[in-house]
Amino acid sequence: MPTPQTTPYGSWKSPITSDLIIADSIRLGEPTLADAIYWLELRPKEGGRQVLVQRAADGQTTDVTPAPYNVRTRVHEYGGGAYAVAPDAVYFSNFVDQRLYRQAHGEAPHPITPETALRYADYVVDASRNLLFAVREDHRGAGEAVNTLVKVQCDGDETGGQVLVSGHDFYSTPRLSPDGSQLAWLAWNHPNMPWDGCELWIGQVNADGSLGQTARVAGGRTESIFQPEWSPDGMLYFVSDRTGWWNLYRWQAGEVEALCPMEAEFGQPQWSFGQSTYAFATPERLICTYSQQGESHLARLNTRTLKLEVIETPYTDIRNLCAASGRALFIGGSPTEGTSVVLLDLATGQHEVLRRSSALQVDPGYISIPQAIEFPTENGLTAHALFYAPRNCDYVAPESERPPLLVLSHGGPTGATSALFNMKIQYWTSRGIAVLDVNYGGSTGYGRAYRQRLNGQWGIVDVDDCVNAARYLVDRGQVDGNRLAIAGGSAGGYTTLSALTFRNVFRAGASHFGVADLELLAKDTHKFESRYLDNLIGPYPERRDLYVERSPIHHVELLSCPLILFQGLEDKVVPPAQAEKMFVAVRAKELPVSYLPFEGEQHGFRIAQNIKRVLDAELYFYAKIFGFELADPVEPVPIENL
């Protein structure tokens, strides 16, 4: 091995370039076990198009949905649950027109719903009645969208579907019992989000697919239910956080039974449809994944003895689990490997990778393995984060130097970061920039009480935790306290802007489609999140004072460090006006500031050249602000007031 070269942090030459990251990378999601195996691939090089892919029994992999079809629904804007598989066809939502399509095997797709302002998600095929059960979001009226559960005729329904259940603000997860006699679903109302509290309902299904008697069987305003599912022998299972942790339960004849109580999360925040953390291999064998301290575990539960047995795998991040015929299928990843579609033989324990999110292999000498840390924060509490030290086998820094630190604040804010291998994080660490990925109070994965730390405290608890996480590393001598940056997207962008405005710790920041004006967000966002801030801040307009007090745009006089902003111009979740107002205000204050808007992007960047531009632009910005030389030239970014 050659002797590493001594070079300042930030100036290390890395093989992990932005071109490498976008070269063959895709995003994998929503695997299904049916007659064949199916999954979705989001392809940045095809303009962010999402494609349904099939793997046949002989191992041959083919695209099911042809270009230009984009399998993506806009229900709740975050989508998910965009397709379903039947024995003779697949059904899917097409992003451009939001119509439901039927595609028989070997044929072209054709629409089965009318061309109007209706959106659909979370489909269940009822082959015996020739129906689809689905969540429908109706945007035909002038006011707020109307969400219902509907049935749609599989061979075409010009009515757009017949409403089965209405009256609640939101619905999700319709699930049909094996004999077709009962339908289960979730429902909730403003101002709750589904992780705050929702209700589990069941209804008797008539011969024509309409519903007879209905009843609520679990849940409420302060109990979150996740993923109702019928076992093969017709028993209703679900996940509830009634004890403070999302655990497994089942319901029968009016009785709810806890299956394996433990301080672990068997559920997830329902930001999108189609999520799954458990599935049935047989009536007596339930395969599940749960999270403890930010790490996923796979297990089998004997539904008769209620014995839980861990299944050893190399994966620490497991999502979208399904099972059938002695096999389990999931999206899995680890600190050293990105996400893959993984097929597990439940009898032998052997797993097969069917598709990787990237075929690129990176030498371990350039990979930083995260260290889970628990650090002290306000009110005598502790919070959690993942620390990635700089790592590049070709370089060391001068002995007296400490690395710059980039603190990441995840979105949601009811989300979470995990130790899943992330090329974008390695992009920074392989150049000599440390990364701290913070699971601030309010994050998922540590129980309901931890999640609720943010109630009424958004812009305070999350900011304090990011600040205290950075200070913790500075105090330990692991990073340079004069070169601290913070970055985040969406709600993480709000945390970033708030930390830069209301605290004096960070020296630079990057907001990716972040919230600058809470009042504007309350007035101008989509239905799913339109009352989210009631719990995070307070009811609007009654507590308008809090919205103004915690909005960075109203306190730019407190901001004293450089800022770069990235924004999709078609974003309906955080509209472009947020970033534009912040840019104008910071520029007027004569602080260094950059603003990069992107045509054709919504909430989150999906197009390859834009992903590349964002990565390189943020690196260029920090290099100029912190004064380190880049090993490779990147496209310059206009920086006002520099």
HELIX and SHEET records of a PDB file:
HELIX    1   1 SER A   18  ALA A   23  1                                   6    
HELIX    2   2 PRO A   44  GLU A   46  5                                   3    
HELIX    3   3 PRO A  364  TYR A  366  5                                   3    
HELIX    4   4 GLU A  378  GLY A  380  5                                   3    
HELIX    5   5 MET A  423  THR A  429  1                                   7    
HELIX    6   6 ARG A  448  ARG A  451  1                                   4    
HELIX    7   7 GLN A  452  LEU A  454  5                                   3    
HELIX    8   8 VAL A  461  ASP A  475  1                                  15    
HELIX    9   9 ALA A  491  PHE A  502  1                                  12    
HELIX   10  10 LEU A  518  LYS A  523  1                                   6    
HELIX   11  11 LYS A  527  GLU A  529  5                                   3    
HELIX   12  12 TYR A  532  LEU A  536  1                                   5    
HELIX   13  13 ARG A  544  GLU A  549  1                                   6    
HELIX   14  14 PRO A  552  LEU A  558  5                                   7    
HELIX   15  15 ALA A  577  ALA A  588  1                                  12    
HELIX   16  16 ALA A  608  PHE A  626  1                                  19    
SHEET    1   A 2 GLN A   5  THR A   6  0                                        
SHEET    2   A 2 TYR A 395  VAL A 396  1                                        
SHEET    1   B 4 ARG A  27  LEU A  33  0                                        
SHEET    2   B 4 ILE A  37  ARG A  43 -1                                        
SHEET    3   B 4 ARG A  49  ARG A  55 -1                                        
SHEET    4   B 4 THR A  61  ASP A  63 -1                                        
SHEET    1   C 4 TYR A  83  VAL A  85  0                                        
SHEET    2   C 4 ALA A  89  SER A  93 -1                                        
SHEET    3   C 4 LEU A 100  ALA A 104 -1                                        
SHEET    4   C 4 HIS A 110  PRO A 111 -1                                        
SHEET    1   D 4 LEU A 118  ASP A 126  0                                        
SHEET    2   D 4 LEU A 131  ASP A 138 -1                                        
SHEET    3   D 4 VAL A 146  GLN A 153 -1                                        
SHEET    4   D 4 GLN A 162  VAL A 165 -1                                        
SHEET    1   E 4 PHE A 170  LEU A 176  0                                        
SHEET    2   E 4 GLN A 182  TRP A 188 -1                                        
SHEET    3   E 4 GLU A 199  VAL A 205 -1                                        
SHEET    4   E 4 LEU A 211  GLY A 219 -1                                        
SHEET    1   F 4 ILE A 225  TRP A 230  0                                        
SHEET    2   F 4 LEU A 236  SER A 240 -1                                        
SHEET    3   F 4 ASN A 247  GLN A 252 -1                                        
SHEET    4   F 4 GLU A 255  ALA A 258 -1                                        
SHEET    1   G 4 TYR A 278  THR A 282  0                                        
SHEET    2   G 4 ARG A 285  GLN A 292 -1                                        
SHEET    3   G 4 GLU A 295  ASN A 302 -1                                        
SHEET    4   G 4 LEU A 308  ILE A 311 -1                                        
SHEET    1   H 4 ASP A 317  ALA A 324  0                                        
SHEET    2   H 4 ARG A 327  SER A 334 -1                                        
SHEET    3   H 4 GLU A 337  ASP A 345 -1                                        
SHEET    4   H 4 HIS A 351  ARG A 356 -1                                        
SHEET    1   I 8 GLN A 371  PRO A 376  0                                        
SHEET    2   I 8 THR A 382  TYR A 388 -1                                        
SHEET    3   I 8 ALA A 434  ASN A 439 -1                                        
SHEET    4   I 8 LEU A 405  SER A 409  1                                        
SHEET    5   I 8 LEU A 484  GLY A 489  1                                        
SHEET    6   I 8 ALA A 508  HIS A 512  1                                        
SHEET    7   I 8 LEU A 563  GLY A 568  1                                        
SHEET    8   I 8 VAL A 593  PHE A 598  1                                        
END                                                                             
